[in-house]
Amino acid sequence: MATIRGTLPPGSPDYVYLPFDVPPGTAELKVSYTYDKPPVPRGTPGNALDIGLFDERGTGLGGRGFRGWSGGARTEFFVRADEATPGYLPGPLNPGTWHIALGPYTVAPQGLSYEVTVTLTEGEPGGEVPQPVYPPPRARGRGRDWYRGDCHLHSWHSDGRRSPDGIAARARAAGLDFINSSDHNTVAAHAHWAEAAGEDLLVLLGEEVTTRNGHVLAVGTEPGTFVDWRHRARDHHWAHLAREVRRAGGLVVPAHPYADCLGCAWKFGFAEADAVEVWNGLWTPDDEMALAAWDGLLVAPVREDRAWLPAMGASDAHRDPDAVGHPQTVVLADDLTREAILEGLRAGRSYVAESRTVSLTFTVTTDGGGQAGIGERLAAPADAPVTVRLEASGAPRCTVRFVTDQGVPFTGGPLPVAGAGVVEWRTTAAHAAYVRAELRHETALGPVPGAMAAFTNPVFLGAT
C-alpha cells in the first residue's frame, strides 16, 4: 500500500498525474482518495477533485493508456483482469509506471489538499480478461418511419445512478426506439449494454466528452471508441478529435451550449459539429438562449446554399427524478439501424418533443403540388405562394409559432383541450428562406413565450 499526499494551489493545471509502480504478479489494484473542503466566502467555489486512471502505456492525449474515469462520483475504485468498478476498464495489470489522474475542477482560495491511497494485491489474475459483447447495430424497426430517441443519458459508469438495464426499462416506458450511451469521459459502459438492448430498443454507443470549455456528445461511434477530453479550445486539439469521432462513424453534437455550470458552456465553435443539442432536460432559459443562437446560425447557410446545423433534444437524465425521454428527438429514418438513425439526424429530418404523447407532421406545399418536409428544401419561385401546414397531437392548449429568418411572422392557436389540431399559413420564398414550427405551452408572462412542447428543424424554401 502506498499513500500519496499533496496540495494543489489555486490556478493548478487542469490535470495532475501521480505516478506509481505496478510490479509483476499484481492481481488487483485498488485506489481510494480524500481531499479537504475548507469553508469559502459566499459565491466562491470550494474544492472539487475528479479522479481517473492510466496504465503503463502513458497519459498522452488520445488515451492509449486510459483505464477509467469516475470524475467526482466515487471515492474509490478497483481494477482486475476480469472485472473493474463501473467507469473503469478490466484488463491486464501489466508491470510498469501507472498514473492516477487528478482533475481539480475547482480549488478553494486556501488550496486543495489530497490523499490518494493505492493498494496492490499480489497473486494470479482472478480470471480471464472478458471479451466485450456490444449491442447490435440493428433493432426491429418499421421500415421508413419516425423513430423516437434520447441521445444524452448517464449510467452508473459515470455520475448517473442507474444501471444500463434500468435506463433501458425507462426508455421503453417513455416510448423510445433508440438511445445513446453517453457517460462522461469513459467508454466503460459500452460492453454492458448488449442485454439491455433487445430486439425492440436500438442502443447507440458514445461518450459525453466533458472538457473545461464545454461538453460534446459523441453519438453512435464504433464500440469502444474513446474520445479524449483533456484539452481546452486554446489547445487547438478539438478539430482533430472531432474528425476522429466521424471516422468512427459517429456524430459530433455540442451539448447544452449555454449551460451556466462551470466549464459547461460551449467555447469551441460549431465548425466541426454535425448537430447541436438545443433542448436539454426541462425547458429553461439556457435552452431559450440555445434555440435563439441556433436559429441565428441558420440564416447564412440557407441564403448561401451551404450546409446547415440541425438541432436535437435529449434528457441528460442521471437519476430520479430525471425523466428519460424528456425531451426526445423524433427522426425520420429508413429503418431502426445505427446507420439509418445517424443519417436521419445528420440530415435534420427530425423534430424534438417533450414526450411520446406529442406528434407532429410539418410540411410546406406549392400550389402546383410540390411538397417538402422537415429538413428538406422546397423548390419554388421567389414570389410563388406556398402553404405551411402543421398537424399536431398531444399538445393541449399549446400555441403554434412559425419561425423564419425574419423572426416569428405567424402565431396561431391555442390548440383545443384535446391537444390535436391543424394550423396553416401562407408565405413565399421571398419572405422566408426557411420556416420551422414551435409548440409552446401557455404562459402568464405576456409577450414571453411559454415553455416548449415541441419544435421542428426547418423546411427550406427557394431554388436548390
C-alpha positions as CSV (number, residue, x, y, z in Angstrom):
1,M,0.0,0.0,0.0
2,A,1.3,3.5,-0.9
3,T,-0.2,6.8,0.1
4,I,0.4,10.0,-1.9
5,R,-0.2,13.3,-0.4
6,G,-0.1,16.8,-1.8
7,T,-1.7,20.2,-2.1
8,L,-2.9,21.9,-5.2
9,P,-2.9,25.7,-5.2
10,P,-5.5,27.9,-7.0
11,G,-4.6,28.1,-10.6
12,S,-3.3,24.5,-10.8
13,P,-3.2,22.7,-14.2
14,D,-6.4,21.1,-15.3
15,Y,-4.9,17.6,-14.8
16,V,-2.2,16.4,-12.4
17,Y,-0.7,12.9,-12.8
18,L,0.6,10.9,-9.8
19,P,3.0,8.1,-10.9
20,F,3.2,4.8,-9.1
21,D,4.8,1.4,-9.9
22,V,2.9,-1.8,-10.6
23,P,5.3,-4.8,-10.1
24,P,5.0,-8.1,-11.9
25,G,2.5,-10.5,-10.4
26,T,-0.1,-7.9,-9.4
27,A,-3.6,-9.4,-9.3
28,E,-5.7,-6.3,-8.2
29,L,-5.3,-2.6,-8.0
30,K,-7.4,-0.5,-5.6
31,V,-7.4,3.3,-5.3
32,S,-9.2,5.5,-2.7
33,Y,-8.9,9.2,-2.1
34,T,-9.9,12.1,0.1
35,Y,-9.4,15.8,-0.1
36,D,-10.2,18.7,2.2
37,K,-13.2,21.0,1.8
38,P,-12.4,24.2,3.8
39,P,-15.1,26.9,4.2
40,V,-15.0,29.5,1.5
41,P,-16.6,33.0,1.1
42,R,-20.1,33.2,-0.2
43,G,-20.1,33.0,-4.0
44,T,-16.6,31.4,-4.2
45,P,-16.3,27.8,-5.4
46,G,-15.0,25.3,-2.9
47,N,-12.8,22.3,-3.6
48,A,-13.9,19.6,-6.1
49,L,-11.5,17.0,-7.3
50,D,-12.0,14.4,-10.0
51,I,-10.1,11.2,-10.5
52,G,-9.2,8.6,-13.1
53,L,-6.5,6.0,-14.1
54,F,-3.9,5.5,-16.8
55,D,-1.8,2.3,-17.2
56,E,1.8,1.7,-18.2
57,R,1.1,2.9,-21.8
58,G,1.1,6.5,-20.5
59,T,-1.0,9.6,-20.2
60,G,-0.6,11.0,-23.7
61,L,-3.5,12.8,-25.4
62,G,-5.6,10.2,-27.3
63,G,-6.0,7.9,-24.3
64,R,-3.8,5.0,-25.3
65,G,-3.2,4.3,-21.6
66,F,-6.8,5.1,-20.5
67,R,-8.2,2.7,-17.9
68,G,-11.1,4.7,-16.5
69,W,-12.5,7.9,-15.1
70,S,-15.1,8.4,-12.4
71,G,-14.8,12.2,-12.1
72,G,-16.1,13.1,-8.6
73,A,-18.7,10.4,-8.5
74,R,-16.7,7.9,-6.5
75,T,-14.1,8.0,-3.7
76,E,-12.6,4.6,-4.5
77,F,-12.3,2.0,-7.4
78,F,-10.6,-1.2,-8.3
79,V,-9.3,-2.8,-11.5
80,R,-8.6,-6.5,-12.1
81,A,-8.1,-8.6,-15.2
82,D,-11.7,-9.9,-15.1
83,E,-13.6,-7.0,-13.5
84,A,-13.5,-3.3,-12.6
85,T,-15.5,-0.7,-10.9
86,P,-18.1,0.9,-13.2
87,G,-16.4,3.6,-15.2
88,Y,-13.1,1.6,-15.4
89,L,-11.9,-1.0,-17.9
90,P,-10.9,-4.5,-16.7
91,G,-7.8,-5.9,-18.3
92,P,-4.1,-6.9,-17.6
93,L,-2.3,-5.2,-14.8
94,N,1.0,-5.0,-16.7
95,P,4.1,-4.0,-14.8
96,G,5.4,-0.5,-15.2
97,T,4.6,3.0,-14.2
98,W,0.9,3.8,-13.9
99,H,-0.7,7.1,-13.2
100,I,-3.5,8.4,-11.1
101,A,-5.1,11.3,-12.9
102,L,-6.4,14.1,-10.7
103,G,-8.7,16.8,-12.1
104,P,-9.0,19.8,-9.8
105,Y,-12.4,21.0,-11.1
106,T,-12.4,23.9,-8.6
107,V,-9.9,24.9,-6.0
108,A,-10.6,27.0,-2.9
109,P,-8.5,30.0,-2.1
110,Q,-6.8,28.0,0.7
111,G,-5.7,25.3,-1.8
112,L,-6.8,21.7,-2.1
113,S,-5.0,19.1,0.0
114,Y,-5.5,15.5,-1.1
115,E,-4.5,12.0,0.0
116,V,-4.5,9.1,-2.5
117,T,-4.0,5.5,-1.3
118,V,-3.0,2.8,-3.8
119,T,-3.3,-0.8,-2.7
120,L,-1.8,-3.6,-4.9
121,T,-2.6,-7.2,-4.3
122,E,-0.2,-9.9,-5.3
123,G,-1.2,-13.2,-6.9
124,E,-2.5,-14.7,-10.1
125,P,-5.2,-12.8,-12.0
126,G,-8.6,-13.7,-10.7
127,G,-10.0,-14.6,-14.1
128,E,-9.6,-14.1,-17.9
129,V,-10.0,-10.7,-19.4
130,P,-13.6,-10.6,-20.6
131,Q,-14.3,-10.3,-24.3
132,P,-16.6,-7.4,-24.7
133,V,-20.1,-8.1,-26.2
134,Y,-21.7,-5.0,-27.7
135,P,-25.3,-4.3,-28.6
136,P,-26.3,-5.0,-32.2
137,P,-26.4,-2.1,-34.7
138,R,-30.0,-3.0,-35.6
139,A,-33.3,-3.4,-33.8
140,R,-36.7,-4.5,-35.0
141,G,-38.0,-1.5,-36.9
142,R,-41.0,-0.5,-39.0
143,G,-39.2,0.4,-42.2
144,R,-39.1,4.1,-43.2
145,D,-40.8,5.7,-40.2
146,W,-40.4,8.2,-37.4
147,Y,-38.4,6.9,-34.5
148,R,-38.1,8.4,-31.1
149,G,-34.8,8.6,-29.2
150,D,-32.8,10.1,-26.4
151,C,-29.1,10.6,-27.1
152,H,-27.9,12.0,-23.8
153,L,-28.1,9.6,-20.8
154,H,-25.8,8.8,-17.9
155,S,-25.4,5.4,-16.2
156,W,-23.6,4.4,-13.0
157,H,-20.5,4.1,-15.2
158,S,-20.1,7.9,-14.7
159,D,-22.1,10.1,-12.4
160,G,-25.5,8.5,-13.0
161,R,-27.3,6.3,-10.5
162,R,-29.0,3.9,-12.9
163,S,-27.8,0.7,-14.5
164,P,-28.0,0.1,-18.2
165,D,-30.9,-2.2,-17.6
166,G,-32.7,0.4,-15.5
167,I,-32.2,3.1,-18.2
168,A,-33.4,0.7,-20.9
169,A,-36.6,0.0,-18.9
170,R,-37.3,3.7,-18.6
171,A,-36.6,4.2,-22.3
172,R,-39.2,1.6,-23.2
173,A,-41.7,3.2,-20.8
174,A,-41.1,6.5,-22.5
175,G,-41.9,5.1,-25.9
176,L,-38.3,5.3,-27.2
177,D,-37.0,3.3,-30.1
178,F,-33.3,4.2,-29.6
179,I,-30.9,5.7,-27.0
180,N,-27.3,6.6,-26.9
181,S,-24.8,5.7,-24.1
182,S,-23.1,9.0,-23.2
183,D,-21.2,8.6,-19.9
184,H,-18.7,11.3,-19.0
185,N,-15.2,10.7,-20.3
186,T,-15.3,6.9,-20.3
187,V,-16.4,4.1,-22.7
188,A,-16.6,1.5,-19.9
189,A,-20.4,1.2,-20.3
190,H,-20.2,0.1,-23.9
191,A,-19.7,-3.6,-23.0
192,H,-22.7,-3.6,-20.6
193,W,-25.5,-2.6,-23.0
194,A,-26.0,-5.8,-25.0
195,E,-28.5,-7.5,-22.7
196,A,-30.4,-4.2,-22.1
197,A,-30.9,-3.6,-25.9
198,G,-33.1,-6.4,-27.0
199,E,-34.9,-6.6,-30.3
200,D,-37.1,-3.5,-29.7
201,L,-34.5,-1.0,-28.5
202,L,-31.5,0.2,-30.5
203,V,-28.6,1.2,-28.3
204,L,-26.1,3.5,-29.8
205,L,-22.7,3.8,-28.2
206,G,-20.9,7.1,-27.5
207,E,-19.5,9.4,-24.8
208,E,-20.0,12.8,-23.3
209,V,-16.7,14.5,-23.8
210,T,-16.6,16.8,-20.8
211,T,-13.9,19.4,-21.4
212,R,-13.2,22.6,-19.4
213,N,-14.6,24.6,-22.3
214,G,-17.9,22.8,-22.9
215,H,-19.4,19.3,-23.3
216,V,-20.0,17.5,-26.5
217,L,-21.8,14.2,-27.3
218,A,-20.1,11.6,-29.5
219,V,-23.2,9.8,-30.8
220,G,-23.2,6.4,-32.3
221,T,-19.5,5.7,-32.6
222,E,-18.0,2.3,-33.2
223,P,-17.9,0.3,-29.9
224,G,-15.0,1.1,-27.7
225,T,-14.2,4.5,-29.3
226,F,-12.6,6.7,-26.7
227,V,-12.6,10.5,-27.2
228,D,-10.1,12.4,-25.0
229,W,-11.5,15.3,-23.0
230,R,-8.2,16.7,-21.6
231,H,-7.9,19.9,-23.7
232,R,-9.3,23.4,-24.0
233,A,-10.2,25.5,-27.0
234,R,-6.9,27.3,-26.9
235,D,-5.0,24.0,-27.3
236,H,-6.3,23.5,-30.9
237,H,-6.9,19.8,-30.5
238,W,-10.7,19.8,-30.9
239,A,-10.9,19.7,-34.7
240,H,-8.7,16.6,-34.8
241,L,-10.7,14.8,-32.2
242,A,-14.0,15.7,-33.8
243,R,-12.7,14.1,-37.1
244,E,-11.9,11.0,-35.1
245,V,-15.5,10.8,-34.0
246,R,-16.6,11.0,-37.6
247,R,-14.1,8.4,-38.7
248,A,-15.6,6.1,-36.0
249,G,-19.0,6.6,-37.7
250,G,-20.4,9.0,-35.1
251,L,-21.9,12.4,-34.8
252,V,-20.4,15.4,-33.1
253,V,-23.1,17.1,-31.1
254,P,-22.3,20.0,-28.7
255,A,-24.4,19.6,-25.5
256,H,-26.3,22.3,-23.6
257,P,-24.1,25.0,-25.2
258,Y,-25.4,27.8,-22.9
259,A,-25.5,25.9,-19.6
260,D,-24.2,28.0,-16.7
261,C,-22.3,25.3,-14.7
262,L,-18.6,25.9,-14.6
263,G,-16.9,24.6,-17.8
264,C,-20.3,23.6,-19.4
265,A,-20.7,26.5,-21.9
266,W,-19.5,25.6,-25.4
267,K,-16.4,27.5,-26.5
268,F,-15.2,25.5,-29.5
269,G,-17.5,27.0,-32.1
270,F,-19.7,24.9,-34.4
271,A,-17.5,24.4,-37.5
272,E,-16.9,20.7,-36.5
273,A,-20.4,20.0,-35.3
274,D,-22.9,17.7,-37.0
275,A,-25.8,18.8,-34.9
276,V,-26.4,20.8,-31.7
277,E,-28.3,19.9,-28.5
278,V,-30.7,22.8,-28.3
279,W,-33.1,21.3,-25.7
280,N,-31.6,19.7,-22.6
281,G,-33.9,18.2,-19.9
282,L,-36.6,20.5,-18.5
283,W,-37.0,23.7,-20.6
284,T,-35.0,26.5,-19.1
285,P,-33.7,30.0,-20.0
286,D,-30.5,28.2,-21.1
287,D,-32.5,26.3,-23.7
288,E,-34.2,29.5,-24.9
289,M,-30.7,31.0,-25.5
290,A,-29.6,27.9,-27.3
291,L,-32.6,28.0,-29.5
292,A,-32.2,31.6,-30.4
293,A,-28.5,31.1,-31.1
294,W,-29.1,28.0,-33.3
295,D,-31.8,29.9,-35.2
296,G,-29.3,32.6,-35.9
297,L,-26.9,30.0,-37.4
298,L,-29.5,29.0,-40.0
299,V,-29.7,32.3,-41.8
300,A,-26.3,32.5,-43.6
301,P,-26.2,28.8,-44.8
302,V,-29.7,28.8,-46.3
303,R,-29.1,32.1,-48.2
304,E,-25.7,30.9,-49.5
305,D,-26.8,27.2,-50.1
306,R,-24.2,25.9,-47.6
307,A,-24.5,23.1,-45.1
308,W,-26.7,23.8,-42.0
309,L,-26.7,22.6,-38.4
310,P,-29.6,20.5,-37.3
311,A,-31.0,20.8,-33.8
312,M,-31.6,17.9,-31.3
313,G,-33.0,17.5,-27.8
314,A,-32.3,15.0,-25.1
315,S,-32.9,14.4,-21.4
316,D,-29.4,14.4,-19.9
317,A,-31.0,12.0,-17.3
318,H,-28.8,10.9,-14.4
319,R,-31.0,9.8,-11.6
320,D,-34.6,10.1,-10.2
321,P,-36.5,12.3,-10.7
322,D,-34.8,12.9,-14.1
323,A,-37.1,11.5,-16.8
324,V,-35.6,9.5,-19.6
325,G,-37.1,10.7,-22.9
326,H,-37.9,14.3,-21.7
327,P,-37.3,15.6,-24.3
328,Q,-36.8,13.2,-27.1
329,T,-35.7,13.6,-30.7
330,V,-38.1,12.1,-33.3
331,V,-36.2,11.2,-36.5
332,L,-37.4,10.0,-39.9
333,A,-35.2,7.1,-40.8
334,D,-35.2,4.2,-43.3
335,D,-35.2,1.7,-40.5
336,L,-34.2,1.2,-36.9
337,T,-30.5,0.8,-37.5
338,R,-27.5,2.7,-36.3
339,E,-26.6,3.8,-39.9
340,A,-30.2,4.9,-40.7
341,I,-30.8,6.8,-37.4
342,L,-27.5,8.7,-37.7
343,E,-28.1,9.6,-41.3
344,G,-31.6,11.0,-40.4
345,L,-30.1,13.0,-37.5
346,R,-27.3,14.3,-39.7
347,A,-29.8,15.4,-42.4
348,G,-32.0,17.1,-39.8
349,R,-35.1,15.1,-40.7
350,S,-36.2,15.4,-37.1
351,Y,-38.2,17.3,-34.5
352,V,-38.0,17.5,-30.7
353,A,-40.9,16.7,-28.4
354,E,-41.4,16.8,-24.7
355,S,-42.8,13.2,-24.6
356,R,-44.2,10.3,-26.5
357,T,-47.7,11.9,-26.5
358,V,-46.6,14.8,-28.8
359,S,-46.6,14.0,-32.5
360,L,-46.1,16.4,-35.4
361,T,-46.4,16.4,-39.2
362,F,-44.9,19.5,-40.7
363,T,-44.9,20.3,-44.5
364,V,-44.7,23.1,-46.9
365,T,-46.5,22.7,-50.3
366,T,-46.7,24.7,-53.5
367,D,-50.0,25.4,-55.3
368,G,-48.7,23.1,-58.0
369,G,-48.4,20.1,-55.7
370,G,-44.7,20.2,-54.8
371,Q,-44.0,19.3,-51.2
372,A,-41.1,19.2,-48.7
373,G,-40.9,18.0,-45.1
374,I,-38.7,18.7,-42.1
375,G,-35.0,19.0,-43.1
376,E,-35.8,19.2,-46.8
377,R,-35.8,22.1,-49.4
378,L,-38.9,23.1,-51.4
379,A,-38.0,24.4,-54.9
380,A,-40.3,27.3,-55.5
381,P,-40.1,30.7,-57.4
382,A,-39.4,33.6,-55.0
383,D,-42.9,35.1,-55.4
384,A,-44.9,31.8,-55.6
385,P,-47.3,31.3,-52.6
386,V,-46.7,28.2,-50.5
387,T,-48.7,26.7,-47.7
388,V,-47.1,25.9,-44.4
389,R,-49.0,23.2,-42.5
390,L,-48.6,21.8,-39.0
391,E,-50.6,18.9,-37.8
392,A,-50.1,18.3,-34.1
393,S,-51.5,15.9,-31.4
394,G,-50.8,15.5,-27.7
395,A,-50.3,19.3,-27.1
396,P,-53.5,20.6,-25.4
397,R,-53.9,24.4,-25.4
398,C,-50.4,24.9,-26.9
399,T,-49.7,27.9,-29.1
400,V,-48.3,27.4,-32.6
401,R,-45.4,29.6,-33.8
402,F,-44.0,29.6,-37.3
403,V,-40.4,31.0,-37.3
404,T,-38.5,32.2,-40.3
405,D,-35.2,34.0,-41.0
406,Q,-37.2,37.2,-40.3
407,G,-38.5,36.1,-36.9
408,V,-42.0,35.0,-35.9
409,P,-44.4,36.2,-38.6
410,F,-47.2,33.9,-37.5
411,T,-48.7,32.8,-34.2
412,G,-51.8,30.5,-34.1
413,G,-53.9,28.6,-31.7
414,P,-54.2,27.7,-28.9
415,L,-54.8,24.1,-29.9
416,P,-58.0,22.5,-28.4
417,V,-58.0,20.9,-25.0
418,A,-58.0,17.6,-26.7
419,G,-54.5,18.5,-27.9
420,A,-54.9,17.9,-31.7
421,G,-55.3,20.4,-34.4
422,V,-54.1,21.7,-37.8
423,V,-52.7,25.1,-38.4
424,E,-51.9,26.6,-41.9
425,W,-50.2,29.7,-43.0
426,R,-49.3,31.2,-46.4
427,T,-45.9,32.8,-47.4
428,T,-43.4,32.9,-50.2
429,A,-39.7,32.1,-50.6
430,A,-39.0,35.8,-51.0
431,H,-40.3,36.3,-47.4
432,A,-39.0,33.2,-45.8
433,A,-35.7,31.5,-46.6
434,Y,-36.8,28.7,-44.2
435,V,-39.7,28.0,-41.9
436,R,-39.8,25.9,-38.7
437,A,-42.6,25.3,-36.2
438,E,-42.8,25.6,-32.4
439,L,-45.4,24.4,-30.0
440,R,-45.4,26.4,-26.7
441,H,-47.3,25.9,-23.5
442,E,-49.5,28.6,-22.1
443,T,-47.7,31.4,-20.2
444,A,-48.7,34.1,-17.8
445,L,-45.8,36.5,-18.7
446,G,-47.4,38.3,-21.6
447,P,-45.1,38.5,-24.6
448,V,-42.6,36.0,-23.2
449,P,-43.2,32.7,-25.0
450,G,-44.2,29.7,-22.8
451,A,-42.2,26.6,-22.2
452,M,-41.5,24.4,-25.2
453,A,-43.7,21.4,-26.0
454,A,-42.1,20.7,-29.4
455,F,-40.1,22.2,-32.2
456,T,-39.1,21.2,-35.7
457,N,-36.0,21.5,-37.7
458,P,-36.6,23.8,-40.7
459,V,-38.0,23.4,-44.2
460,F,-36.0,25.5,-46.6
461,L,-37.6,27.5,-49.4
462,G,-36.3,28.6,-52.8
463,A,-34.1,27.2,-55.6
464,T,-32.0,24.1,-54.9
